[in-house]
Amino acid sequence: MNKNFQLYIPYACNIDALNRAINSSLPQMKEWSTWEGKKIVVLNDTPNPINHLIEHIEDVEIFEFPYRIKMTHAQQGNWMIQDAYHKGQPICLTIHSDAEMLDGAIQDMIERLEPVYDTKWGVQFGGAGWCVFAAYNPKFFIEEDIWWDPFLFPFYYMDNHMLRLMYLWGWEVRMASDKVTIKHKSSHYLKEDPVFGRKNAMAFPAHGQIYTNIWGGLPGAERSNDKYANGTLPRK
């Protein structure tokens, strides 16, 4: 398969964790990616520059939205997919900033994807880590014109919603393998940013109710198979 890709890492807080993610992934990117520019893209979702804090900055491209407007996870996902697609990359490979790759993580991801590369797949998760370490297929988003919806699901439930849409539109949701290839400090953003944690605590039940309104139940208990998501997607 085409291996001309970068690795995208959204960043909100904890520079030490981000540098661990970079340090663990950069050697594998240099081995497996044929991308000639900087191998890693960091989405800086903080109010301050971080270039001087990044290790191996010569291999890291920093992206910052204008005016330092706080991004939702949904906006980050949409931006990464668009950036990878317009750069001609065959996959959008991403890992959370609070995760570290173990040996063989990218190799496992690429080798498991190679046999199905030209088939109708939407996402492949790596290292039994689900959305923490994933390769998204830009073709799904472009061909179906379906994107993460920041209006409905700015943060949590957005991945459950997207995976259900992929399934209903006939795009495979895959797991690279069941072996563990990453270490993950779960929900560091919630734990380390009390303001975001407070906002999420208020919004989470409402987002769960929205999910239920669309799918007839919470994740794992959905009753609706409407591929247009109860009128929230335009009919084609």
N, C-alpha and C positions, 0 to 999 in steps of 0.2 A: 504494500500500500504506500501511498504518498506520505512521507514523513516530514514534510516541510511545515512544521507547526511551532508555535510558542506555548509557554505555560502561563496562564493568567492566575494572579493571586489578588483577590480583593483584600484591602487592609483598612481596619477601623481603629485598632488600638493594640498595644503591646508590641513594641518594636523588636524585643528580644525573640518573641515567638515568630515574628515575620522573618527575621534573619535565620532562625533555625529551619524554617520552611525553605528558604532560598538555599541555604547550605546543603540541605539534604537532597534537593532536587536538581541543582545545577550540574553536578557531575553526570547524572543520568540524562539530563537534557543534552549535554555536550556529546554523549555517546549515541543517543537515539534520534535526536532531531537534526535535520539537515538545514534548518533555518540559518541563513547567513548573517542576520543581524543579531540584536540582543535576544537571548534565549527566553527571558522571563519578562512578563509585563506585570507591574504592580499598580493596582487602582488605588490611589491614595484618597481615602474617604475621611480625611481629617482636615482641620482648619490650618495646618502648618506644613511647610515643606519637610520632606523626609530624606532628600537626596544625600545629605551629609551623614545620615544615620544608617544607610543601607550598606551592607557588606557586599562585595563583588559588584559595585555599582556599574562597572564597565560592561557587565552582562545583563543589567536590569534596566528596562525602559519604564519610566514613571509616567502614569497618566493621571491628570488632575482635572476635574470638571471646573468650568469657569465659576467664579464668584464663591467657591467653596460651599456650594449648596449640598447639604447632606443627601446622599443617595439612599434609596431603598435597595434591598437585595435584588428585587425584581429589576430595577433599573441597571444594576451592575450586570446581571445575567444578560439582559438585552444588549448592553453595550459590548460585552465580551464576544457574543455571537456575531454581532455586526462587524466588529473589528477583525475577527478571524476571517469572516467571509470576504470582506473587502480586500484583505491582504492575500486572498487566494489560498488560505489554509484549509485543509480537508477536514480538520476537527477543531473544536474549541476545547482544549485541555485545561482543566482548572483544578486547583487545590485550595482548601481553606488556609488562612494564615496561621491558624492554631494547630496545624497538622505537620507531620514530618514524614517524608518518604523513607521506607526501609529499602534495603537492597532488592533490586529487581522489580520495583513498582512500575516503572514505565515500560520495561520489557514485557511484563505480564499484561499490561494494558494493550500494548501494540500487538503482541503475538495473538492475543485472544480476539482482537478486532479484525485482524487480517483476513480470516476466512469469510467474514460477513461484510467486509468493507464496502462492496458494491451492492449490497442488499438494502432493504428498507428498514434501517435501524435509526432510532432517535437519540438514544443515550446509552453509554456503557459505563457502569460504575466499577471502580477499581479497589482492590484490597479489602473487600467486604465493608467498605466505608460509605457506601451509598453516595449522596451528593457531596460529601466532603472531598472526594477525589473522583473526577468524572471526565469523560470525553463526550461532548455533545456534537451531534451531526448538524452543521449549519443548513443542510438541505431540507431538513424537516421544517425549520422556522421560515425559510425563504419560500419553499414550494407551497406550504399550507398557509403561510402568512399568519402564523400563530405565535404569540410572544407572551412572556411573563406579563401579567397584568398588575401594574403598581396601584391601580385604583382599587381593585378587589383584594389583592394579597401583596402588600408591600414587603412583608417579611415572612412570617411562618404560614404554613399551609400552601405557599406558592409552589413548592416542589411537588407536593401531593397532587395539586391541581394540574400541573404541567404533565406529570407522568400519566395521569388518567387521560388527558387529551391525546397524548402520544399513542396510548393503547387503543383508544376509540377511533383514532384516525389511521390505525393500521401500521404504526411504526414501532418496532421492537424496543423494549426496555431491557437491557442486558446487564449481567454481572460478569466482569472479566474472569474472576475465579473466586473461590471461597477462602483462599489463603490470605492472611493478613499482611498487607504490604505498606501500611501506614500506621503512625501513632497519632492520636487525636486527643487534644484537650477540649472536651465537649463544652460548647456554649460559653466560651471565654468572654465574648462580647457582652452577654447578659450579666455575667458575674463581675466584670471589671468596669463596666460603665453603668453606674446606678441610675442615671437619667434615662438611658435607653432601656434598662431593665424595668424601670417604673412605667414607661410608655408601653412596653410590650405587655406587662401584666394587665394594663387596662384594656389593650386592644385585642389580646389573644382570644378571649371568649367571643368577642364580636366577629373576629375572622373565622372562628369555628362555626358560628351560626351562619355566616355567609356561605361557607363550604357546604354546610348541611342544606341550605336553601337551594344550592345548585345541584348537588348530587344526591340528596335524599338521605344523607347520613354522613357521619364523620369518616375519616380514612379507615378503611377496612370494613365499613358498614354501609357503603354506598349502595343505593337502590336504583339510581338513574343511569342509563347508558346513552343519554342524549349527547351526541358528539358536538352539538352546538352549545352545550353547557347552559341549558335553561335560558336561552336568549342572550347570553353574554358574549357569544361569537356571532358574527354576521353569517347568514346562510349564503352559500355560493351557488 
